């Protein structure tokens, strides 16, 4: 082999080999990944199309990914997942998107299908960056103990509690050039305490307003969605879910509370909307304020219970009114999602309103329904002039639930079905 050939081989080895940068350091909280073929900086981790996640490596594509490696990017025909092991906390993610060979269309979700970036269309040869915040949590509670997870949270919902930050890249032609990930500690966090109508639903056709709300926030605030299917206020305390929130929440943070559907089934002696339910709400409000956080009460979203005239009937008894009473008595900001969802369903009408729900379900929502309900909450934040309004994205132009977005304009792709969809707990 002559000298020139040896030099050429040496250059190619540097150009196309992943640098010796380990991602498996449990204390590491900052990463820069590069995808596709091309030259990269010395402090960047190259990820090839066959780099699959394992604990020793600490990063990689999730099994089943069928990505294609091109010049400066990886692409896929529908969707792929990429994960990196990180400690609990909030992370700023900057994704550089685009494909040199073809136009790309990319939507980004995080963890359990939290919508982060909606449909970015980029011409061939061009690149664009999108930045968003992802919250990562584990069941462990500082000071001792841990959240008592349901079996389903250790299986199909495991991404909500595991040691990884998982990103989903989807749409008709997702294309990823690079990822920058770094932990951020100086931004506020919105904690959600809720049930199945606000939790991060793991599979199609179910979805919730909590996992769509991320779409409407600037990358200067995080959402930590601690809602879970089947939860009442009593069980939320009993399973130490509220202990977990209080162990993390701090001055400048927010606590959004929406319960009621499962509290109706509480048969504990003395339980009821104006007794134990109000008492639990007051405990949450007081605890959040004691930590310097701002509580926000949300009335429980309506079920699809239509009368013969196409009007929503009250299926939640006195629980919405109990929330309103606590808000008034404790001077807490109130988002009346109960009232807004009624306007939304009735505006769709008795035929179309079912499309806001998951299949034949009349409690849990579809992607479209949860997207519109998230808009209801954003509009209420703006109307109430909450400090949270400063974190709403600039392209939100207002929302009237009596005039919802046409379903024909909704264009967020559904993930492929993963076996039979297990119905969320609660109704």
C-alpha positions as CSV (number, residue, x, y, z in Angstrom):
1,X,0.0,0.0,0.0
2,X,1.5,3.4,-1.0
3,X,1.6,6.4,1.3
4,X,-1.4,8.2,-0.4
5,X,-3.6,5.1,-0.1
6,X,-2.7,4.8,3.6
7,X,-3.5,8.5,4.2
8,X,-6.9,8.1,2.3
9,X,-7.9,5.2,4.5
10,X,-6.9,7.0,7.6
11,X,-9.0,10.0,6.6
12,X,-12.0,7.8,5.9
13,X,-11.7,6.1,9.2
14,X,-11.8,9.5,10.9
15,X,-14.7,10.7,8.8
16,X,-17.0,7.7,9.1
17,X,-16.2,6.3,12.5
18,X,-18.1,7.2,15.6
19,X,-15.8,9.2,17.9
20,X,-15.0,7.6,21.3
21,X,-17.6,9.6,23.2
22,X,-19.5,7.5,25.8
23,X,-23.1,8.2,26.6
24,X,-23.4,5.7,29.4
25,X,-22.1,8.0,32.1
26,X,-25.1,8.2,34.6
27,X,-24.1,11.7,35.5
28,X,-24.0,12.9,31.9
29,X,-26.7,15.4,31.0
30,X,-25.4,17.0,27.7
31,X,-25.2,15.3,24.3
32,X,-24.7,16.2,20.6
33,X,-25.6,13.5,18.2
34,X,-25.0,13.5,14.4
35,X,-27.0,11.3,12.0
36,X,-26.2,10.3,8.4
37,X,-23.0,10.3,6.5
38,X,-20.6,13.2,6.7
39,X,-18.0,15.0,8.7
40,X,-18.7,15.7,12.3
41,X,-17.0,17.6,15.2
42,X,-14.8,15.9,17.7
43,X,-17.2,16.2,20.6
44,X,-20.2,14.8,18.6
45,X,-21.5,11.3,18.7
46,X,-22.1,9.7,15.3
47,X,-25.2,7.6,15.1
48,X,-25.5,5.1,12.2
49,X,-28.7,3.5,11.0
50,X,-27.8,0.3,12.8
51,X,-27.0,1.9,16.2
52,X,-29.7,0.4,18.4
53,X,-30.3,1.3,22.0
54,X,-28.7,-0.8,24.8
55,X,-27.9,0.1,28.4
56,X,-24.2,-0.1,28.0
57,X,-24.1,2.3,25.1
58,X,-26.8,4.5,26.6
59,X,-28.3,5.7,23.3
60,X,-29.6,4.5,20.0
61,X,-32.7,3.8,17.9
62,X,-35.4,1.7,19.5
63,X,-35.9,-1.8,18.1
64,X,-38.0,-1.9,14.9
65,X,-36.6,1.4,13.5
66,X,-36.1,1.1,9.7
67,X,-34.1,4.3,9.1
68,X,-32.1,5.0,6.0
69,X,-28.8,6.6,6.2
70,X,-28.1,9.3,3.7
71,X,-25.8,12.3,3.4
72,X,-26.1,14.2,6.6
73,X,-29.4,12.8,7.8
74,X,-31.4,9.7,8.6
75,X,-34.9,9.3,7.1
76,X,-37.8,6.9,7.4
77,X,-41.0,6.2,5.5
78,X,-43.2,6.6,8.6
79,X,-41.7,6.8,12.1
80,X,-38.7,5.9,14.3
81,X,-37.8,6.3,17.9
82,X,-34.4,7.4,19.3
83,X,-33.5,7.2,23.0
84,X,-30.7,8.4,25.3
85,X,-30.3,7.6,29.0
86,X,-30.4,10.6,31.2
87,X,-31.1,11.4,34.9
88,X,-34.4,12.8,36.0
89,X,-35.0,16.4,35.1
90,X,-35.9,18.8,32.3
91,X,-34.0,18.7,29.0
92,X,-33.8,21.2,26.2
93,X,-33.8,19.3,22.9
94,X,-32.8,21.0,19.6
95,X,-33.5,18.8,16.6
96,X,-32.0,19.8,13.2
97,X,-34.4,18.5,10.5
98,X,-34.2,18.1,6.7
99,X,-33.0,15.7,4.0
100,X,-30.6,16.5,1.2
101,X,-32.2,14.2,-1.3
102,X,-35.9,14.9,-0.9
103,X,-38.5,17.1,0.8
104,X,-39.1,16.1,4.3
105,X,-42.2,16.3,6.6
106,X,-41.5,15.7,10.3
107,X,-43.6,15.7,13.4
108,X,-41.9,15.1,16.8
109,X,-43.3,13.5,19.9
110,X,-41.6,12.7,23.2
111,X,-41.8,10.0,25.8
112,X,-45.4,8.7,25.7
113,X,-46.6,10.5,22.6
114,X,-46.3,14.1,23.9
115,X,-46.7,16.3,20.9
116,X,-43.6,18.6,20.7
117,X,-43.3,19.8,17.1
118,X,-46.2,19.7,14.6
119,X,-45.6,19.0,10.9
120,X,-42.4,20.7,9.7
121,X,-42.2,20.7,5.9
122,X,-38.7,21.4,4.5
123,X,-37.5,21.5,0.9
124,X,-34.8,19.1,-0.3
125,X,-31.4,20.2,0.6
126,X,-32.6,22.6,3.3
127,X,-32.4,22.3,7.1
128,X,-34.4,23.8,10.0
129,X,-34.0,23.6,13.8
130,X,-36.8,23.1,16.4
131,X,-36.2,23.4,20.1
132,X,-38.5,22.1,22.9
133,X,-38.4,20.9,26.5
134,X,-38.9,17.3,27.7
135,X,-39.4,16.3,31.3
136,X,-38.0,13.0,32.5
137,X,-39.0,11.3,35.7
138,X,-38.6,8.2,37.7
139,X,-40.7,6.6,40.5
140,X,-38.2,7.4,43.2
141,X,-39.0,10.1,45.7
142,X,-36.2,12.1,47.2
143,X,-36.1,11.6,50.9
144,X,-37.4,8.0,50.6
145,X,-40.1,6.0,49.0
146,X,-41.4,5.8,45.5
147,X,-44.6,6.1,43.5
148,X,-46.7,2.9,43.6
149,X,-47.0,2.2,39.8
150,X,-49.7,0.1,38.3
151,X,-48.7,-3.0,36.3
152,X,-49.5,-1.3,33.0
153,X,-47.1,1.6,34.0
154,X,-44.3,-1.0,34.1
155,X,-45.2,-2.4,30.7
156,X,-47.0,-0.4,27.9
157,X,-46.6,2.9,29.8
158,X,-43.0,2.3,30.8
159,X,-41.6,5.2,28.8
160,X,-43.3,7.6,31.2
161,X,-41.1,6.4,34.1
162,X,-37.9,4.8,32.7
163,X,-34.3,6.1,32.6
164,X,-34.5,7.2,29.0
165,X,-35.5,10.3,27.0
166,X,-37.3,8.9,24.0
167,X,-38.1,10.9,20.9
168,X,-40.5,9.8,18.2
169,X,-40.0,11.2,14.6
170,X,-43.0,10.6,12.4
171,X,-45.1,11.9,9.5
172,X,-44.8,11.1,5.7
173,X,-41.0,11.5,5.4
174,X,-39.3,12.3,8.8
175,X,-35.7,13.4,8.4
176,X,-33.2,14.0,11.3
177,X,-29.8,15.6,10.9
178,X,-28.7,16.2,14.5
179,X,-29.8,16.3,18.1
180,X,-28.5,18.5,20.9
181,X,-29.7,17.6,24.4
182,X,-28.9,19.4,27.6
183,X,-30.3,19.5,31.0
184,X,-31.9,22.8,32.1
185,X,-32.5,23.7,35.7
186,X,-33.5,27.4,35.5
187,X,-36.9,27.0,33.8
188,X,-40.4,26.6,35.4
189,X,-42.3,23.4,35.3
190,X,-46.1,22.7,34.9
191,X,-47.0,19.7,37.0
192,X,-50.3,17.9,36.0
193,X,-52.2,16.0,38.6
194,X,-55.0,14.2,36.8
195,X,-56.8,11.1,35.5
196,X,-57.1,9.3,32.2
197,X,-58.4,12.4,30.4
198,X,-55.2,14.3,31.1
199,X,-52.5,11.5,31.3
200,X,-50.0,10.6,28.6
201,X,-52.0,7.8,26.8
202,X,-49.7,5.2,25.5
203,X,-51.5,3.9,22.4
204,X,-53.9,4.8,19.6
205,X,-56.7,5.7,19.4
206,X,-56.6,7.2,22.9
207,X,-55.1,10.6,23.6
208,X,-55.4,13.4,26.2
209,X,-55.2,17.2,26.5
210,X,-52.1,16.8,28.7
211,X,-50.0,15.2,26.0
212,X,-51.2,17.8,23.4
213,X,-50.6,20.9,25.7
214,X,-46.8,20.6,25.1
215,X,-47.4,21.7,21.5
216,X,-48.5,25.2,22.5
217,X,-45.6,26.1,24.8
218,X,-42.4,27.9,24.1
219,X,-39.1,26.1,24.9
220,X,-38.8,28.0,28.2
221,X,-41.1,25.9,30.3
222,X,-41.6,22.2,30.9
223,X,-44.6,20.0,31.4
224,X,-44.4,17.1,33.9
225,X,-47.6,15.1,33.4
226,X,-48.2,13.0,36.5
227,X,-51.8,12.2,35.5
228,X,-52.6,8.5,35.4
229,X,-55.6,6.5,34.2
230,X,-58.1,5.4,36.9
231,X,-56.9,8.0,39.5
232,X,-59.1,9.8,42.0
233,X,-57.8,12.4,44.4
234,X,-57.8,9.8,47.2
235,X,-55.7,7.3,45.2
236,X,-53.4,10.0,43.9
237,X,-52.4,10.6,47.5
238,X,-52.4,7.0,48.5
239,X,-50.1,5.9,45.6
240,X,-47.7,8.7,46.6
241,X,-48.1,10.5,43.2
242,X,-48.7,13.7,45.0
243,X,-45.7,13.1,47.3
244,X,-43.6,12.8,44.1
245,X,-44.9,16.1,42.8
246,X,-44.3,17.9,46.1
247,X,-40.8,16.5,46.3
248,X,-40.0,18.2,43.0
249,X,-42.2,21.3,42.7
250,X,-40.6,24.6,43.6
251,X,-41.1,28.4,43.6
252,X,-42.2,29.6,40.2
253,X,-43.7,26.3,39.1
254,X,-47.4,25.5,38.4
255,X,-49.7,22.7,39.5
256,X,-52.7,21.9,37.2
257,X,-55.3,19.8,38.9
258,X,-58.1,18.0,37.0
259,X,-59.9,15.2,38.7
260,X,-63.5,14.1,39.2
261,X,-64.4,11.2,36.9
262,X,-63.1,8.5,39.2
263,X,-63.9,10.4,42.4
264,X,-67.5,9.6,41.6
265,X,-66.8,6.0,42.5
266,X,-65.2,6.7,45.9
267,X,-67.4,4.7,48.3
268,X,-65.3,5.6,51.4
269,X,-67.7,6.7,54.2
270,X,-68.2,10.4,54.1
271,X,-66.7,10.7,50.5
272,X,-68.4,13.2,48.2
273,X,-67.9,16.3,46.0
274,X,-68.4,18.7,48.9
275,X,-66.6,16.7,51.5
276,X,-63.5,14.6,50.9
277,X,-63.1,15.8,47.3
278,X,-63.0,19.5,48.3
279,X,-60.7,18.6,51.2
280,X,-58.2,16.9,48.9
281,X,-58.2,19.8,46.5
282,X,-57.6,22.2,49.4
283,X,-54.6,20.1,50.5
284,X,-53.1,20.2,47.1
285,X,-53.6,24.0,46.7
286,X,-52.1,24.6,50.1
287,X,-49.1,22.3,49.6
288,X,-48.3,23.9,46.2
289,X,-48.5,27.4,47.6
290,X,-46.3,26.4,50.6
291,X,-43.6,25.5,48.0
292,X,-44.0,28.8,46.2
293,X,-45.8,27.2,43.2
294,X,-49.1,28.4,41.6
295,X,-52.0,26.0,41.7
296,X,-54.6,26.1,38.9
297,X,-57.9,24.2,39.3
298,X,-59.5,22.7,36.2
299,X,-63.1,21.4,36.2
300,X,-63.4,17.8,34.9
301,X,-64.0,17.6,31.2
302,X,-67.4,16.4,30.1
303,X,-68.2,13.0,28.9
304,X,-70.1,12.6,25.6
305,X,-73.6,12.3,27.1
306,X,-76.0,13.8,24.6
307,X,-79.8,14.3,25.0
308,X,-82.3,14.0,22.2
309,X,-81.7,17.7,21.3
310,X,-77.9,17.1,20.9
311,X,-77.1,18.9,24.2
312,X,-74.6,17.6,26.7
313,X,-76.1,16.4,29.9
314,X,-74.3,16.6,33.2
315,X,-72.7,13.2,34.0
316,X,-70.3,14.5,36.6
317,X,-72.8,15.5,39.3
318,X,-71.6,18.2,41.7
319,X,-67.9,17.6,41.1
320,X,-67.4,20.5,38.6
321,X,-69.2,22.8,41.1
322,X,-67.1,21.7,43.9
323,X,-64.0,22.7,42.0
324,X,-65.5,26.1,41.3
325,X,-66.2,26.5,45.0
326,X,-62.6,25.7,46.0
327,X,-61.3,28.1,43.4
328,X,-63.5,30.9,44.8
329,X,-62.9,30.1,48.5
330,X,-59.1,29.8,48.1
331,X,-58.8,32.4,45.3
332,X,-57.3,29.9,42.9
333,X,-57.1,30.4,39.2
334,X,-59.8,28.4,37.5
335,X,-60.0,26.8,34.0
336,X,-63.5,25.7,33.4
337,X,-62.9,22.9,31.0
338,X,-66.2,21.4,31.9
339,X,-68.0,24.4,30.4
340,X,-65.7,24.7,27.4
341,X,-65.9,21.0,26.5
342,X,-69.7,21.3,26.5
343,X,-69.5,24.1,23.9
344,X,-67.0,22.1,21.9
345,X,-69.0,18.8,21.7
346,X,-72.3,20.6,21.0
347,X,-70.6,22.7,18.2
348,X,-69.6,19.5,16.5
349,X,-73.1,18.1,16.8
350,X,-74.5,14.6,17.6
351,X,-72.8,13.0,14.5
352,X,-69.4,14.7,14.4
353,X,-68.9,14.9,18.1
354,X,-68.0,11.2,18.3
355,X,-64.9,12.0,16.2
356,X,-63.5,13.8,19.2
357,X,-63.5,10.5,21.1
358,X,-61.5,7.3,20.8
359,X,-63.7,4.9,18.7
360,X,-66.9,4.2,20.6
361,X,-65.5,5.5,23.9
362,X,-67.5,8.4,25.4
363,X,-64.9,9.4,28.0
364,X,-61.5,9.2,26.4
365,X,-60.5,11.4,23.5
366,X,-59.0,11.0,20.1
367,X,-56.0,12.9,18.9
368,X,-58.3,15.5,17.4
369,X,-60.4,15.8,20.5
370,X,-57.5,16.2,22.9
371,X,-55.8,18.7,20.6
372,X,-58.9,20.9,20.6
373,X,-59.3,20.5,24.4
374,X,-55.7,21.6,24.9
375,X,-56.5,24.7,22.9
376,X,-59.4,25.3,25.3
377,X,-57.0,25.3,28.2
378,X,-54.5,27.6,26.4
379,X,-57.3,30.0,25.7
380,X,-58.4,30.0,29.3
381,X,-54.8,30.7,30.4
382,X,-54.8,33.7,28.2
383,X,-58.3,34.9,29.2
384,X,-57.4,34.7,32.9
385,X,-54.2,36.6,32.2
386,X,-52.2,34.0,34.2
387,X,-48.4,34.5,34.2
388,X,-48.4,31.2,32.2
389,X,-49.6,33.2,29.2
390,X,-46.0,34.5,28.7
391,X,-45.0,30.9,27.8
392,X,-47.7,30.4,25.1
393,X,-46.2,30.1,21.5
394,X,-46.6,33.0,19.2
395,X,-48.5,31.1,16.5
396,X,-51.5,30.5,18.8
397,X,-54.2,32.8,17.5
398,X,-57.0,32.2,19.9
399,X,-59.6,29.5,20.1
400,X,-63.4,29.5,20.5
401,X,-64.8,26.1,21.5
402,X,-68.1,27.0,19.9
403,X,-66.3,27.2,16.6
404,X,-63.7,24.4,16.7
405,X,-61.2,23.6,14.0
406,X,-62.6,21.5,11.2
407,X,-61.5,17.9,11.5
408,X,-60.6,17.9,7.8
409,X,-57.8,20.4,8.7
410,X,-56.3,18.2,11.5
411,X,-53.1,16.5,10.3
412,X,-51.2,14.8,13.1
413,X,-50.4,11.2,12.1
414,X,-51.5,8.4,14.3
415,X,-48.9,5.8,15.3
416,X,-49.3,2.2,14.1
417,X,-51.5,0.0,16.3
418,X,-49.4,-2.0,18.8
419,X,-51.6,-5.0,19.3
420,X,-55.1,-4.5,20.7
421,X,-55.5,-1.2,22.4
422,X,-56.1,-1.6,26.1
423,X,-58.8,0.8,27.2
424,X,-57.7,3.4,29.8
425,X,-58.7,2.7,33.4
426,X,-61.7,4.8,34.5
427,X,-64.7,6.1,32.6
